[in-house]
């Protein structure tokens, strides 16, 4: 089989041996029992270094696979496989100051007593099966040679029987970096030609081949990994250089300022990349304010004396060193600048404790004073900008103060003119704070406010009359007597404190209601004042006046005249017509209103007025609420329209009679009667000329003659003599005011009689849809019907081209042609309109 055998490096072993034999003193040998395979960063054991050299300040291992800590703990730096039962390495101890050197030999032993024979048999079995196991090979980076340098030998047991040639492929051979490794064809010795850098490549995966001269492969390819051992050849580097950090001033001890970070290109998790941070310099040096965590690089404060007003920036020089900060480790420096952010820890202070200024009276929106303050905080920031407040003396709102954004001064204004006659001097107390809350040392939040006193002297002026208040209101009763005078607008001269020599003039239209006395300003009533009229719909009449003195100085004011209500209106019912559906509702709701004030209005009292000196028991009233009552009927009155007088009284007894038209109708909803009444009203509104009336009379006469002729002719041609029945007196025409024929009223009489039958009836209009039906009642199967619909009257039937008209007893009268029907359609229309008028008169 193809095997790889590790060979010691002659030069390296020789140097270590010489160092141990000739420069070091050996201490007690240490034996550690370990398993056959040790993973990376595995704890192997602990060696007592104090027994050998207590003052040692440099600790090294002769084998780079092991790392020794200061307490003697031994850890692996990579995976270690014991190829034999024992492995030896040396711990080197140095004292640089005393120039002392000692070493401890460490023996790693793995016992195989119980399984020794079994392992031997497995080894023989592997060789019999021609199997291989690649032996790990390592190479120290940046090695000094000499080059080419032997790494290991690759062998195949096929070389005992054949001539074997060895070759390799992979990175570093036929791939980049090319020609870094080569192998001797005949011996299998593997060489490296130049130094390597672990930071460029951590390992090289090669493949070894064994073949005969004729190219036949005698073994499977052998994977061969060459691991590059790390050397501390890279200094740590700061990720941010220089570093800029910020922190609030007056922060507490232990406040985190920020973190500096560094990286190391050497192998991770080794001493070569274990970094330690230190602050080596602070500018300014005093007071010392900052510290840094050695492992994390976090910078914190060590004092609360970070005052921006004393020093706003600090510069730190930070060093980071590998090998956990040991003196032989590689290191790098960086600059870290820490800026203190401003907080509002300084109050603004007035430059003066008191100020004096003056202003003329009645001056508005004028600047009278500027107040300066001093603030140590950062300029043009909210911590520096001032807010001014008038604490006392501005109860009437005459003054206003604001901040000048450029100078930070307080500007004092007079916004509403001062009155010399009221106050000749005003004293103000003004305070100042910043735009943001105060934050003193230690987090104090309760500052003392800085204040100053401002004395404002008022200069007198002769300003003329004064209209104060500008809006004055007077009250008058409505219906006040004409010519009555009431008090008007009052103005006065502040200089003399009276209203003499004043002149009043109205600037708005008085509408002929009032006059204003020019000297006294009194109001005279010219017309009756009615509060319910449109003139006073806003309950007040405003008059604008100008008041002037002898020198022409003037002021303007408004007089509001409020007309107070008196009980001069009785309640009224807005709806003068109501509809009562007799068979459905049986009542109607009546609502009254009163234009007077509520104090002169409801609750209302409703009662029926007895106009004829008798008690009318047809109607009754029942209370609903303060402004409404319910009207209902008694004793089953007939359908029709009734006039019901109702008296309504307010709470003070003022009453009013209201005539209400009540339409008692046979309907389901009031809308039906409304449309029906509109139709009848439209018919009533039709007016006829004299020629139309003459045509109607002639038509009626001609119709009567034709009917008489037809009846007589029919009676003469009958073989039998028809006589009237005995109960003819019981046969009448019935007029109905309902949708179906009724039996409650009889209006029809025989208008035309012969020996055989009735020939005419009184035509009347119905109360429903303008239709009226007349019937001859006798047993009921042979009748003469005259139905008017939309002004047209037709015979009941016209069969087979023959027009017939039923007699009262069942006989037939035949007509030769239908010209009678055509003529009837023309005449009955006009007769129907006259019948409507007549029927209405009969019903009323």
Secondary structure, DSSP 8 states (H G I E B T S, - for coil): -EEEEE---HHHHHHHHHIIIII-EE---EEEE--SEE-TT-EEEE--SHHHHTT--EEEESSTTEEE-TT-EEEESS-EE-SSSEEEEEEEEEETTTTEEEEEEEEEE---TTTHHHHHHHHHHHHHTT------EEEETT----SSEEEEEEEEGGGGTS-EEEEEEEBTTTBSSTTSEEE-TTT-EEEE-S---TTT-SEEEEEEEEEETTS-B-S--EEEEEEEE--S----EESSSSEEEEEETT--TT-EEEE--EE--S-TTSGGG--EEEEEEEES-SS--EEE-TTT-EEEES-S---TTT-SEEEEEEEEESGGG-TTS-EEEEEEEEEEE--S-S--EES-SEEEEEEETT--SEEEEEE-EE--S-TTSTTT-EEEEEEES-TT--EEEEE-TTT--EEEEE-S---TTT-SEEEEEEEEEESS----GGG------EEEEEEEEEE-----EE-SSSEEEEEEETT--TT-EE-----EETTTTB-TT-EEEE-S--TTSEEE-TTT--EEE-S---TTSGGGTTSEEEEEEEEE-TTS-EEEEEEEEEEE--S----EES--EEEEETTTT-EEEEEEE-SS-GGGS-S-EEEE--TTSS---SEEEEEEETTEEEEEE-S---SEEEEEEEEEE-TTS-EEEEEEEEEEE--SSHHHHHHHHHHHHHHHT----HHHHHHHHHHHHHHHHHHHHHHHHHHHH-SS-----GGGGG------SSSS--SS-------EE-SS-EEE------SSTT--EE---STTSS---EEEETTEEE-S-EETTEEEEE-TTS-EEE-S-SHHHHHHHHHHHHHHHHHHHHHHHHH-
